[in-house]
Amino acid sequence: MNNIKRAKIIVNGLVQGVGYRYFVMRHAENLGLNGYTQNLFTGEVLTEVEGDEALILELIKQLKIGPSRSHVVNCFVEWSESKNEFSGFEVKY
């Protein structure tokens, strides 16, 4: 039985201008997750993702680490039911 969920993830710290969104996209695609990631005007990065809960948890582990030039301070996650609205994963501008 699969456990398909949706997560809204907001990460703050030094996460803009360091390749963070492409890091997110690469890991999400490798895990087969769907959704998007984008910079926020607050300096944070928002990621909305849908897929198997265990795979989303694996992505969250990676997001807390980030690429080598980043420095993640906090990672906030809000869980909800999947809306099945994404096909693939993209970086939004």
N, CA, C and O atoms as a CHARMM CRD file, in Angstrom:
* protein
*
  372
    1    1 MET  N      0.83700  -1.19300   0.00000 PROA 1      0.00000
    2    1 MET  CA     0.00000   0.00000   0.00000 PROA 1      0.00000
    3    1 MET  C      0.87400   1.24500   0.00000 PROA 1      0.00000
    4    1 MET  O      1.77700   1.38600   0.82400 PROA 1      0.00000
    5    2 ASN  N      0.59700   2.12800  -0.91800 PROA 2      0.00000
    6    2 ASN  CA     1.41000   3.34300  -0.96200 PROA 2      0.00000
    7    2 ASN  C      0.78500   4.41900  -0.07900 PROA 2      0.00000
    8    2 ASN  O     -0.41500   4.40200   0.19400 PROA 2      0.00000
    9    3 ASN  N      1.60400   5.33300   0.35100 PROA 3      0.00000
   10    3 ASN  CA     1.18500   6.38900   1.25700 PROA 3      0.00000
   11    3 ASN  C      1.51600   7.72400   0.59900 PROA 3      0.00000
   12    3 ASN  O      2.50700   8.36700   0.94600 PROA 3      0.00000
   13    4 ILE  N      0.68600   8.13100  -0.34600 PROA 4      0.00000
   14    4 ILE  CA     0.94100   9.34300  -1.12200 PROA 4      0.00000
   15    4 ILE  C      0.51500  10.56000  -0.31100 PROA 4      0.00000
   16    4 ILE  O     -0.62000  10.64400   0.15800 PROA 4      0.00000
   17    5 LYS  N      1.43300  11.49400  -0.15500 PROA 5      0.00000
   18    5 LYS  CA     1.21000  12.70700   0.63600 PROA 5      0.00000
   19    5 LYS  C      1.67700  13.92700  -0.13900 PROA 5      0.00000
   20    5 LYS  O      2.24300  13.83100  -1.22800 PROA 5      0.00000
   21    6 ARG  N      1.41800  15.07000   0.46200 PROA 6      0.00000
   22    6 ARG  CA     1.88500  16.35000  -0.05400 PROA 6      0.00000
   23    6 ARG  C      2.58600  17.05900   1.09700 PROA 6      0.00000
   24    6 ARG  O      2.13700  16.99600   2.24100 PROA 6      0.00000
   25    7 ALA  N      3.68100  17.72900   0.79000 PROA 7      0.00000
   26    7 ALA  CA     4.39900  18.49600   1.80600 PROA 7      0.00000
   27    7 ALA  C      4.74600  19.86600   1.25600 PROA 7      0.00000
   28    7 ALA  O      5.20300  20.00800   0.12200 PROA 7      0.00000
   29    8 LYS  N      4.51900  20.86800   2.08700 PROA 8      0.00000
   30    8 LYS  CA     4.96400  22.23300   1.80700 PROA 8      0.00000
   31    8 LYS  C      6.15900  22.45600   2.72700 PROA 8      0.00000
   32    8 LYS  O      6.03800  22.39800   3.95100 PROA 8      0.00000
   33    9 ILE  N      7.31600  22.71300   2.11500 PROA 9      0.00000
   34    9 ILE  CA     8.56700  22.80200   2.86600 PROA 9      0.00000
   35    9 ILE  C      9.16100  24.19100   2.65700 PROA 9      0.00000
   36    9 ILE  O      9.36300  24.62300   1.52200 PROA 9      0.00000
   37   10 ILE  N      9.43600  24.88100   3.74600 PROA 10     0.00000
   38   10 ILE  CA    10.08800  26.19100   3.67100 PROA 10     0.00000
   39   10 ILE  C     11.42100  26.08600   4.39900 PROA 10     0.00000
   40   10 ILE  O     11.48500  25.70800   5.56900 PROA 10     0.00000
   41   11 VAL  N     12.47800  26.42800   3.68100 PROA 11     0.00000
   42   11 VAL  CA    13.83700  26.34300   4.22400 PROA 11     0.00000
   43   11 VAL  C     14.41100  27.74800   4.28200 PROA 11     0.00000
   44   11 VAL  O     14.29600  28.51800   3.32900 PROA 11     0.00000
   45   12 ASN  N     15.03900  28.07800   5.42700 PROA 12     0.00000
   46   12 ASN  CA    15.70200  29.38000   5.49300 PROA 12     0.00000
   47   12 ASN  C     17.14400  29.22000   5.93100 PROA 12     0.00000
   48   12 ASN  O     17.57400  28.15600   6.37600 PROA 12     0.00000
   49   13 GLY  N     17.87400  30.31200   5.78800 PROA 13     0.00000
   50   13 GLY  CA    19.31400  30.32900   5.99800 PROA 13     0.00000
   51   13 GLY  C     19.95000  30.91400   4.74800 PROA 13     0.00000
   52   13 GLY  O     19.33800  31.74300   4.07500 PROA 13     0.00000
   53   14 LEU  N     21.15800  30.49900   4.43000 PROA 14     0.00000
   54   14 LEU  CA    21.81400  30.90900   3.18800 PROA 14     0.00000
   55   14 LEU  C     21.40500  29.90000   2.11500 PROA 14     0.00000
   56   14 LEU  O     22.10800  28.92200   1.86100 PROA 14     0.00000
   57   15 VAL  N     20.24600  30.16200   1.48600 PROA 15     0.00000
   58   15 VAL  CA    19.69400  29.20200   0.53000 PROA 15     0.00000
   59   15 VAL  C     19.36900  29.82800  -0.82700 PROA 15     0.00000
   60   15 VAL  O     18.84400  29.15200  -1.71200 PROA 15     0.00000
   61   16 GLN  N     19.67500  31.09900  -0.99000 PROA 16     0.00000
   62   16 GLN  CA    19.47900  31.72600  -2.30300 PROA 16     0.00000
   63   16 GLN  C     20.83900  32.14000  -2.85900 PROA 16     0.00000
   64   16 GLN  O     21.71400  32.61000  -2.13100 PROA 16     0.00000
   65   17 GLY  N     20.98900  31.95000  -4.17200 PROA 17     0.00000
   66   17 GLY  CA    22.24900  32.30700  -4.82500 PROA 17     0.00000
   67   17 GLY  C     23.34500  31.26400  -4.65300 PROA 17     0.00000
   68   17 GLY  O     24.51500  31.54200  -4.91500 PROA 17     0.00000
   69   18 VAL  N     22.97000  30.05900  -4.21200 PROA 18     0.00000
   70   18 VAL  CA    23.96400  29.01200  -3.97400 PROA 18     0.00000
   71   18 VAL  C     23.61200  27.71000  -4.70400 PROA 18     0.00000
   72   18 VAL  O     24.20700  26.66800  -4.42600 PROA 18     0.00000
   73   19 GLY  N     22.64900  27.76200  -5.63400 PROA 19     0.00000
   74   19 GLY  CA    22.24400  26.57200  -6.38600 PROA 19     0.00000
   75   19 GLY  C     21.28600  25.66800  -5.62600 PROA 19     0.00000
   76   19 GLY  O     21.13900  24.49200  -5.95800 PROA 19     0.00000
   77   20 TYR  N     20.63600  26.21600  -4.61000 PROA 20     0.00000
   78   20 TYR  CA    19.77400  25.39400  -3.75300 PROA 20     0.00000
   79   20 TYR  C     18.57600  24.82100  -4.50600 PROA 20     0.00000
   80   20 TYR  O     18.25900  23.64300  -4.34300 PROA 20     0.00000
   81   21 ARG  N     17.90300  25.63100  -5.32700 PROA 21     0.00000
   82   21 ARG  CA    16.71500  25.13800  -6.03700 PROA 21     0.00000
   83   21 ARG  C     17.06800  23.99800  -6.99300 PROA 21     0.00000
   84   21 ARG  O     16.29700  23.04900  -7.13200 PROA 21     0.00000
   85   22 TYR  N     18.20200  24.08100  -7.63900 PROA 22     0.00000
   86   22 TYR  CA    18.59800  23.00900  -8.56500 PROA 22     0.00000
   87   22 TYR  C     19.01600  21.76000  -7.79800 PROA 22     0.00000
   88   22 TYR  O     18.84000  20.64200  -8.28300 PROA 22     0.00000
   89   23 PHE  N     19.56500  21.94700  -6.61000 PROA 23     0.00000
   90   23 PHE  CA    19.85700  20.84000  -5.70700 PROA 23     0.00000
   91   23 PHE  C     18.55100  20.13300  -5.33500 PROA 23     0.00000
   92   23 PHE  O     18.47700  18.90400  -5.36200 PROA 23     0.00000
   93   24 VAL  N     17.52300  20.91100  -4.98900 PROA 24     0.00000
   94   24 VAL  CA    16.20600  20.35600  -4.65200 PROA 24     0.00000
   95   24 VAL  C     15.64600  19.58200  -5.83900 PROA 24     0.00000
   96   24 VAL  O     15.18900  18.44900  -5.68600 PROA 24     0.00000
   97   25 MET  N     15.68000  20.19600  -7.02500 PROA 25     0.00000
   98   25 MET  CA    15.11700  19.56800  -8.21900 PROA 25     0.00000
   99   25 MET  C     15.81700  18.24300  -8.52200 PROA 25     0.00000
  100   25 MET  O     15.15400  17.24700  -8.81100 PROA 25     0.00000
  101   26 ARG  N     17.12300  18.22300  -8.45900 PROA 26     0.00000
  102   26 ARG  CA    17.88600  17.00400  -8.75300 PROA 26     0.00000
  103   26 ARG  C     17.48900  15.87700  -7.79700 PROA 26     0.00000
  104   26 ARG  O     17.25900  14.74900  -8.23400 PROA 26     0.00000
  105   27 HSD  N     17.40700  16.17200  -6.50400 PROA 27     0.00000
  106   27 HSD  CA    17.05700  15.14600  -5.52800 PROA 27     0.00000
  107   27 HSD  C     15.60300  14.71300  -5.67300 PROA 27     0.00000
  108   27 HSD  O     15.30200  13.52400  -5.57000 PROA 27     0.00000
  109   28 ALA  N     14.70500  15.65200  -5.91100 PROA 28     0.00000
  110   28 ALA  CA    13.28200  15.30400  -6.07500 PROA 28     0.00000
  111   28 ALA  C     13.08800  14.41300  -7.30400 PROA 28     0.00000
  112   28 ALA  O     12.35200  13.42800  -7.24800 PROA 28     0.00000
  113   29 GLU  N     13.74100  14.75600  -8.40100 PROA 29     0.00000
  114   29 GLU  CA    13.62700  13.95000  -9.61500 PROA 29     0.00000
  115   29 GLU  C     14.20200  12.55300  -9.40100 PROA 29     0.00000
  116   29 GLU  O     13.61900  11.56500  -9.84900 PROA 29     0.00000
  117   30 ASN  N     15.34400  12.46700  -8.71800 PROA 30     0.00000
  118   30 ASN  CA    15.95300  11.16300  -8.44700 PROA 30     0.00000
  119   30 ASN  C     15.04800  10.27900  -7.60300 PROA 30     0.00000
  120   30 ASN  O     15.07600   9.05500  -7.72600 PROA 30     0.00000
  121   31 LEU  N     14.24200  10.90300  -6.74000 PROA 31     0.00000
  122   31 LEU  CA    13.31800  10.15600  -5.88000 PROA 31     0.00000
  123   31 LEU  C     11.96300   9.91800  -6.54600 PROA 31     0.00000
  124   31 LEU  O     11.11000   9.22600  -5.99100 PROA 31     0.00000
  125   32 GLY  N     11.76500  10.49100  -7.73500 PROA 32     0.00000
  126   32 GLY  CA    10.50300  10.30700  -8.44700 PROA 32     0.00000
  127   32 GLY  C      9.35300  11.13300  -7.88100 PROA 32     0.00000
  128   32 GLY  O      8.18800  10.75900  -8.02100 PROA 32     0.00000
  129   33 LEU  N      9.67700  12.25700  -7.24100 PROA 33     0.00000
  130   33 LEU  CA     8.66400  13.12200  -6.65500 PROA 33     0.00000
  131   33 LEU  C      8.22900  14.20100  -7.64400 PROA 33     0.00000
  132   33 LEU  O      8.98800  14.57500  -8.53800 PROA 33     0.00000
  133   34 ASN  N      7.02400  14.68700  -7.47900 PROA 34     0.00000
  134   34 ASN  CA     6.47100  15.73900  -8.33800 PROA 34     0.00000
  135   34 ASN  C      6.23400  17.00800  -7.53100 PROA 34     0.00000
  136   34 ASN  O      5.91500  16.95100  -6.34400 PROA 34     0.00000
  137   35 GLY  N      6.39500  18.15400  -8.19000 PROA 35     0.00000
  138   35 GLY  CA     6.13700  19.42300  -7.52300 PROA 35     0.00000
  139   35 GLY  C      6.99200  20.53000  -8.09400 PROA 35     0.00000
  140   35 GLY  O      7.33200  20.52900  -9.27700 PROA 35     0.00000
  141   36 TYR  N      7.33800  21.48700  -7.22800 PROA 36     0.00000
  142   36 TYR  CA     8.14900  22.62700  -7.67100 PROA 36     0.00000
  143   36 TYR  C      8.91700  23.20200  -6.48900 PROA 36     0.00000
  144   36 TYR  O      8.63400  22.89800  -5.33000 PROA 36     0.00000
  145   37 THR  N      9.89100  24.03700  -6.81100 PROA 37     0.00000
  146   37 THR  CA    10.63800  24.79000  -5.80700 PROA 37     0.00000
  147   37 THR  C     10.83200  26.20200  -6.33500 PROA 37     0.00000
  148   37 THR  O     10.97800  26.40900  -7.53900 PROA 37     0.00000
  149   38 GLN  N     10.83300  27.18200  -5.41700 PROA 38     0.00000
  150   38 GLN  CA    11.01900  28.57000  -5.84600 PROA 38     0.00000
  151   38 GLN  C     11.55900  29.41200  -4.69700 PROA 38     0.00000
  152   38 GLN  O     11.34300  29.10600  -3.52400 PROA 38     0.00000
  153   39 ASN  N     12.26800  30.48300  -5.06200 PROA 39     0.00000
  154   39 ASN  CA    12.73500  31.44700  -4.07800 PROA 39     0.00000
  155   39 ASN  C     11.56100  32.30100  -3.62600 PROA 39     0.00000
  156   39 ASN  O     10.66200  32.60600  -4.40900 PROA 39     0.00000
  157   40 LEU  N     11.58000  32.68100  -2.35700 PROA 40     0.00000
  158   40 LEU  CA    10.59600  33.61500  -1.82200 PROA 40     0.00000
  159   40 LEU  C     11.27700  34.96700  -1.59000 PROA 40     0.00000
  160   40 LEU  O     12.49500  35.03900  -1.42700 PROA 40     0.00000
  161   41 PHE  N     10.48700  36.02000  -1.57700 PROA 41     0.00000
  162   41 PHE  CA    11.04100  37.36300  -1.35900 PROA 41     0.00000
  163   41 PHE  C     11.65200  37.50900   0.02900 PROA 41     0.00000
  164   41 PHE  O     12.43300  38.43200   0.26300 PROA 41     0.00000
  165   42 THR  N     11.31300  36.62400   0.94200 PROA 42     0.00000
  166   42 THR  CA    11.82800  36.65200   2.31600 PROA 42     0.00000
  167   42 THR  C     13.25200  36.10900   2.41800 PROA 42     0.00000
  168   42 THR  O     13.86800  36.17200   3.48200 PROA 42     0.00000
  169   43 GLY  N     13.78000  35.56900   1.29900 PROA 43     0.00000
  170   43 GLY  CA    15.10900  34.96300   1.31700 PROA 43     0.00000
  171   43 GLY  C     15.05900  33.46100   1.56400 PROA 43     0.00000
  172   43 GLY  O     16.09500  32.79700   1.60100 PROA 43     0.00000
  173   44 GLU  N     13.85200  32.93000   1.73200 PROA 44     0.00000
  174   44 GLU  CA    13.66900  31.49900   1.94800 PROA 44     0.00000
  175   44 GLU  C     13.41900  30.79800   0.62300 PROA 44     0.00000
  176   44 GLU  O     13.22100  31.44400  -0.40500 PROA 44     0.00000
  177   45 VAL  N     13.43000  29.46300   0.65500 PROA 45     0.00000
  178   45 VAL  CA    13.08400  28.65600  -0.50600 PROA 45     0.00000
  179   45 VAL  C     11.86900  27.80700  -0.14200 PROA 45     0.00000
  180   45 VAL  O     11.85600  27.12000   0.88000 PROA 45     0.00000
  181   46 LEU  N     10.85000  27.86800  -0.99800 PROA 46     0.00000
  182   46 LEU  CA     9.63600  27.08200  -0.83600 PROA 46     0.00000
  183   46 LEU  C      9.68600  25.89100  -1.77700 PROA 46     0.00000
  184   46 LEU  O     10.02600  26.03500  -2.95200 PROA 46     0.00000
  185   47 THR  N      9.34900  24.72200  -1.26600 PROA 47     0.00000
  186   47 THR  CA     9.21100  23.52900  -2.09400 PROA 47     0.00000
  187   47 THR  C      7.86100  22.90200  -1.78300 PROA 47     0.00000
  188   47 THR  O      7.53700  22.65700  -0.62100 PROA 47     0.00000
  189   48 GLU  N      7.07000  22.64100  -2.82800 PROA 48     0.00000
  190   48 GLU  CA     5.82700  21.89500  -2.67300 PROA 48     0.00000
  191   48 GLU  C      6.02800  20.60200  -3.44100 PROA 48     0.00000
  192   48 GLU  O      6.38500  20.61600  -4.61900 PROA 48     0.00000
  193   49 VAL  N      5.79400  19.48000  -2.76300 PROA 49     0.00000
  194   49 VAL  CA     6.12200  18.19200  -3.35700 PROA 49     0.00000
  195   49 VAL  C      5.04700  17.16700  -3.01200 PROA 49     0.00000
  196   49 VAL  O      4.46100  17.19200  -1.92900 PROA 49     0.00000
  197   50 GLU  N      4.80500  16.27000  -3.95800 PROA 50     0.00000
  198   50 GLU  CA     3.86600  15.17500  -3.74700 PROA 50     0.00000
  199   50 GLU  C      4.53600  13.86100  -4.11200 PROA 50     0.00000
  200   50 GLU  O      5.34900  13.78900  -5.03300 PROA 50     0.00000
  201   51 GLY  N      4.17600  12.82800  -3.36700 PROA 51     0.00000
  202   51 GLY  CA     4.71200  11.49900  -3.63900 PROA 51     0.00000
  203   51 GLY  C      4.61400  10.63400  -2.40600 PROA 51     0.00000
  204   51 GLY  O      3.93700  10.98500  -1.43900 PROA 51     0.00000
  205   52 ASP  N      5.28900   9.50700  -2.44100 PROA 52     0.00000
  206   52 ASP  CA     5.29300   8.58700  -1.30400 PROA 52     0.00000
  207   52 ASP  C      5.91100   9.27700  -0.08600 PROA 52     0.00000
  208   52 ASP  O      6.95900   9.91500  -0.18600 PROA 52     0.00000
  209   53 GLU  N      5.25400   9.14000   1.05300 PROA 53     0.00000
  210   53 GLU  CA     5.69600   9.82300   2.27500 PROA 53     0.00000
  211   53 GLU  C      7.14500   9.49700   2.63100 PROA 53     0.00000
  212   53 GLU  O      7.89400  10.39100   3.02400 PROA 53     0.00000
  213   54 ALA  N      7.55000   8.24000   2.50100 PROA 54     0.00000
  214   54 ALA  CA     8.92400   7.85200   2.82900 PROA 54     0.00000
  215   54 ALA  C      9.92900   8.55600   1.91700 PROA 54     0.00000
  216   54 ALA  O     11.01700   8.92700   2.35900 PROA 54     0.00000
  217   55 LEU  N      9.56500   8.73900   0.64200 PROA 55     0.00000
  218   55 LEU  CA    10.46300   9.43100  -0.29300 PROA 55     0.00000
  219   55 LEU  C     10.52500  10.91700   0.01300 PROA 55     0.00000
  220   55 LEU  O     11.58200  11.53400  -0.11400 PROA 55     0.00000
  221   56 ILE  N      9.40400  11.49700   0.41300 PROA 56     0.00000
  222   56 ILE  CA     9.40900  12.91900   0.80600 PROA 56     0.00000
  223   56 ILE  C     10.28500  13.10400   2.04300 PROA 56     0.00000
  224   56 ILE  O     11.03400  14.07700   2.13000 PROA 56     0.00000
  225   57 LEU  N     10.19600  12.18700   2.99200 PROA 57     0.00000
  226   57 LEU  CA    11.05300  12.26500   4.18500 PROA 57     0.00000
  227   57 LEU  C     12.53200  12.19100   3.80400 PROA 57     0.00000
  228   57 LEU  O     13.36300  12.87000   4.40600 PROA 57     0.00000
  229   58 GLU  N     12.86000  11.36800   2.80700 PROA 58     0.00000
  230   58 GLU  CA    14.24000  11.29200   2.33100 PROA 58     0.00000
  231   58 GLU  C     14.66300  12.62600   1.70300 PROA 58     0.00000
  232   58 GLU  O     15.78400  13.08800   1.91500 PROA 58     0.00000
  233   59 LEU  N     13.75600  13.24300   0.92500 PROA 59     0.00000
  234   59 LEU  CA    14.05500  14.55700   0.34100 PROA 59     0.00000
  235   59 LEU  C     14.28900  15.58400   1.44100 PROA 59     0.00000
  236   59 LEU  O     15.22300  16.38100   1.35400 PROA 59     0.00000
  237   60 ILE  N     13.45500  15.57500   2.46800 PROA 60     0.00000
  238   60 ILE  CA    13.60000  16.53600   3.56800 PROA 60     0.00000
  239   60 ILE  C     14.97100  16.40100   4.22800 PROA 60     0.00000
  240   60 ILE  O     15.58700  17.40700   4.58000 PROA 60     0.00000
  241   61 LYS  N     15.45100  15.17600   4.39800 PROA 61     0.00000
  242   61 LYS  CA    16.79800  14.96700   4.94900 PROA 61     0.00000
  243   61 LYS  C     17.84100  15.69500   4.10800 PROA 61     0.00000
  244   61 LYS  O     18.73800  16.34800   4.64100 PROA 61     0.00000
  245   62 GLN  N     17.71100  15.57400   2.77600 PROA 62     0.00000
  246   62 GLN  CA    18.66300  16.22700   1.87200 PROA 62     0.00000
  247   62 GLN  C     18.52500  17.75400   1.92900 PROA 62     0.00000
  248   62 GLN  O     19.52200  18.47400   1.88000 PROA 62     0.00000
  249   63 LEU  N     17.28300  18.24000   2.03300 PROA 63     0.00000
  250   63 LEU  CA    17.06200  19.68900   2.06200 PROA 63     0.00000
  251   63 LEU  C     17.66400  20.31700   3.31100 PROA 63     0.00000
  252   63 LEU  O     18.09000  21.47200   3.28300 PROA 63     0.00000
  253   64 LYS  N     17.70200  19.56900   4.39900 PROA 64     0.00000
  254   64 LYS  CA    18.31000  20.08600   5.63100 PROA 64     0.00000
  255   64 LYS  C     19.82400  20.20400   5.50300 PROA 64     0.00000
  256   64 LYS  O     20.45500  20.96500   6.23600 PROA 64     0.00000
  257   65 ILE  N     20.40800  19.45000   4.56800 PROA 65     0.00000
  258   65 ILE  CA    21.85500  19.50800   4.32100 PROA 65     0.00000
  259   65 ILE  C     22.15000  20.59200   3.28200 PROA 65     0.00000
  260   65 ILE  O     22.97200  21.47700   3.51700 PROA 65     0.00000
  261   66 GLY  N     21.47300  20.51600   2.13500 PROA 66     0.00000
  262   66 GLY  CA    21.66100  21.49700   1.06500 PROA 66     0.00000
  263   66 GLY  C     22.96800  21.30800   0.33000 PROA 66     0.00000
  264   66 GLY  O     23.79500  20.48200   0.71800 PROA 66     0.00000
  265   67 PRO  N     23.15900  22.08300  -0.74800 PROA 67     0.00000
  266   67 PRO  CA    24.41900  22.02600  -1.49300 PROA 67     0.00000
  267   67 PRO  C     25.55800  22.61000  -0.65900 PROA 67     0.00000
  268   67 PRO  O     25.32300  23.26100   0.35900 PROA 67     0.00000
  269   68 SER  N     26.78000  22.37500  -1.09600 PROA 68     0.00000
  270   68 SER  CA    27.96100  22.72200  -0.29100 PROA 68     0.00000
  271   68 SER  C     28.06600  24.20700   0.06700 PROA 68     0.00000
  272   68 SER  O     28.59300  24.54400   1.12800 PROA 68     0.00000
  273   69 ARG  N     27.57300  25.10100  -0.79900 PROA 69     0.00000
  274   69 ARG  CA    27.71200  26.53700  -0.51300 PROA 69     0.00000
  275   69 ARG  C     26.55700  27.08900   0.31800 PROA 69     0.00000
  276   69 ARG  O     26.56000  28.27100   0.66400 PROA 69     0.00000
  277   70 SER  N     25.58100  26.26200   0.63900 PROA 70     0.00000
  278   70 SER  CA    24.43500  26.73700   1.41200 PROA 70     0.00000
  279   70 SER  C     24.67000  26.53600   2.90900 PROA 70     0.00000
  280   70 SER  O     25.59300  25.83500   3.32600 PROA 70     0.00000
  281   71 HSD  N     23.81300  27.16900   3.69600 PROA 71     0.00000
  282   71 HSD  CA    23.80100  26.95500   5.14600 PROA 71     0.00000
  283   71 HSD  C     22.34300  26.99000   5.58800 PROA 71     0.00000
  284   71 HSD  O     21.75000  28.06200   5.71500 PROA 71     0.00000
  285   72 VAL  N     21.77300  25.82000   5.82000 PROA 72     0.00000
  286   72 VAL  CA    20.36900  25.71600   6.21200 PROA 72     0.00000
  287   72 VAL  C     20.25200  25.95300   7.71000 PROA 72     0.00000
  288   72 VAL  O     20.94400  25.32100   8.50900 PROA 72     0.00000
  289   73 VAL  N     19.35800  26.88400   8.08300 PROA 73     0.00000
  290   73 VAL  CA    19.12100  27.17800   9.49400 PROA 73     0.00000
  291   73 VAL  C     17.88100  26.44200   9.98900 PROA 73     0.00000
  292   73 VAL  O     17.92600  25.78800  11.03100 PROA 73     0.00000
  293   74 ASN  N     16.77300  26.54200   9.25300 PROA 74     0.00000
  294   74 ASN  CA    15.52500  25.88100   9.63700 PROA 74     0.00000
  295   74 ASN  C     14.85000  25.26500   8.42700 PROA 74     0.00000
  296   74 ASN  O     15.01000  25.72900   7.29800 PROA 74     0.00000
  297   75 CYS  N     14.09400  24.21100   8.68800 PROA 75     0.00000
  298   75 CYS  CA    13.31800  23.53500   7.65400 PROA 75     0.00000
  299   75 CYS  C     11.93600  23.25000   8.24200 PROA 75     0.00000
  300   75 CYS  O     11.78700  22.39900   9.11900 PROA 75     0.00000
  301   76 PHE  N     10.93500  23.96700   7.75200 PROA 76     0.00000
  302   76 PHE  CA     9.56400  23.83100   8.24100 PROA 76     0.00000
  303   76 PHE  C      8.76300  22.98800   7.25100 PROA 76     0.00000
  304   76 PHE  O      8.81900  23.22500   6.04400 PROA 76     0.00000
  305   77 VAL  N      8.02200  22.00800   7.75600 PROA 77     0.00000
  306   77 VAL  CA     7.25400  21.10800   6.89700 PROA 77     0.00000
  307   77 VAL  C      5.79400  21.11800   7.33200 PROA 77     0.00000
  308   77 VAL  O      5.48000  20.97100   8.51300 PROA 77     0.00000
  309   78 GLU  N      4.91100  21.29400   6.35500 PROA 78     0.00000
  310   78 GLU  CA     3.47000  21.20600   6.59300 PROA 78     0.00000
  311   78 GLU  C      2.92000  20.09500   5.70300 PROA 78     0.00000
  312   78 GLU  O      2.99400  20.18900   4.47800 PROA 78     0.00000
  313   79 TRP  N      2.37000  19.04300   6.31000 PROA 79     0.00000
  314   79 TRP  CA     1.85600  17.88700   5.58500 PROA 79     0.00000
  315   79 TRP  C      0.38000  18.05900   5.25800 PROA 79     0.00000
  316   79 TRP  O     -0.36700  18.67000   6.02300 PROA 79     0.00000
  317   80 SER  N     -0.03300  17.51800   4.11900 PROA 80     0.00000
  318   80 SER  CA    -1.45000  17.49600   3.75400 PROA 80     0.00000
  319   80 SER  C     -1.68400  16.32300   2.80600 PROA 80     0.00000
  320   80 SER  O     -0.75600  15.60100   2.44100 PROA 80     0.00000
  321   81 GLU  N     -2.93300  16.15500   2.42300 PROA 81     0.00000
  322   81 GLU  CA    -3.27400  15.08700   1.48000 PROA 81     0.00000
  323   81 GLU  C     -2.84800  15.50000   0.07300 PROA 81     0.00000
  324   81 GLU  O     -2.88800  16.68200  -0.27000 PROA 81     0.00000
  325   82 SER  N     -2.45000  14.54200  -0.72500 PROA 82     0.00000
  326   82 SER  CA    -2.05300  14.81000  -2.10800 PROA 82     0.00000
  327   82 SER  C     -3.24400  15.31500  -2.91700 PROA 82     0.00000
  328   82 SER  O     -4.36400  14.82200  -2.77800 PROA 82     0.00000
  329   83 LYS  N     -2.98000  16.30200  -3.75900 PROA 83     0.00000
  330   83 LYS  CA    -3.99500  16.81600  -4.67900 PROA 83     0.00000
  331   83 LYS  C     -3.75300  16.29300  -6.09500 PROA 83     0.00000
  332   83 LYS  O     -4.55200  16.52500  -7.00200 PROA 83     0.00000
  333   84 ASN  N     -2.64200  15.58600  -6.26400 PROA 84     0.00000
  334   84 ASN  CA    -2.26700  15.01900  -7.56600 PROA 84     0.00000
  335   84 ASN  C     -2.29600  16.07500  -8.67700 PROA 84     0.00000
  336   84 ASN  O     -2.82300  15.83400  -9.76300 PROA 84     0.00000
  337   85 GLU  N     -1.72400  17.24300  -8.38600 PROA 85     0.00000
  338   85 GLU  CA    -1.77900  18.33800  -9.35500 PROA 85     0.00000
  339   85 GLU  C     -0.47900  18.56300 -10.12700 PROA 85     0.00000
  340   85 GLU  O     -0.43300  19.40000 -11.02800 PROA 85     0.00000
  341   86 PHE  N      0.57200  17.82600  -9.78200 PROA 86     0.00000
  342   86 PHE  CA     1.85400  18.03800 -10.44700 PROA 86     0.00000
  343   86 PHE  C      2.20100  16.86000 -11.36100 PROA 86     0.00000
  344   86 PHE  O      1.86400  15.71200 -11.07100 PROA 86     0.00000
  345   87 SER  N      2.86700  17.16200 -12.45200 PROA 87     0.00000
  346   87 SER  CA     3.45500  16.10600 -13.27900 PROA 87     0.00000
  347   87 SER  C      4.90400  16.52000 -13.51300 PROA 87     0.00000
  348   87 SER  O      5.18200  17.44900 -14.27200 PROA 87     0.00000
  349   88 GLY  N      5.80100  15.83400 -12.86800 PROA 88     0.00000
  350   88 GLY  CA     7.20400  16.20800 -12.94200 PROA 88     0.00000
  351   88 GLY  C      7.57400  17.19800 -11.85600 PROA 88     0.00000
  352   88 GLY  O      6.77500  17.50100 -10.96900 PROA 88     0.00000
  353   89 PHE  N      8.79300  17.69400 -11.93900 PROA 89     0.00000
  354   89 PHE  CA     9.29000  18.64300 -10.93400 PROA 89     0.00000
  355   89 PHE  C      9.93900  19.80400 -11.66500 PROA 89     0.00000
  356   89 PHE  O     10.64700  19.60300 -12.65200 PROA 89     0.00000
  357   90 GLU  N      9.70000  21.02600 -11.18500 PROA 90     0.00000
  358   90 GLU  CA    10.24800  22.20000 -11.86800 PROA 90     0.00000
  359   90 GLU  C     10.75200  23.25400 -10.88100 PROA 90     0.00000
  360   90 GLU  O     10.36600  23.28400  -9.71200 PROA 90     0.00000
  361   91 VAL  N     11.61400  24.10100 -11.39200 PROA 91     0.00000
  362   91 VAL  CA    12.06400  25.28900 -10.66300 PROA 91     0.00000
  363   91 VAL  C     11.21700  26.44400 -11.16900 PROA 91     0.00000
  364   91 VAL  O     11.18000  26.72000 -12.36800 PROA 91     0.00000
  365   92 LYS  N     10.54200  27.11100 -10.25400 PROA 92     0.00000
  366   92 LYS  CA     9.74600  28.28500 -10.62600 PROA 92     0.00000
  367   92 LYS  C     10.54600  29.54300 -10.33100 PROA 92     0.00000
  368   92 LYS  O     11.35600  29.58500  -9.40500 PROA 92     0.00000
  369   93 TYR  N     10.30000  30.56200 -11.13900 PROA 93     0.00000
  370   93 TYR  CA    11.01100  31.84000 -10.97900 PROA 93     0.00000
  371   93 TYR  C     10.05400  32.92300 -10.54600 PROA 93     0.00000
  372   93 TYR  O     10.46300  34.06900 -10.35900 PROA 93     0.00000
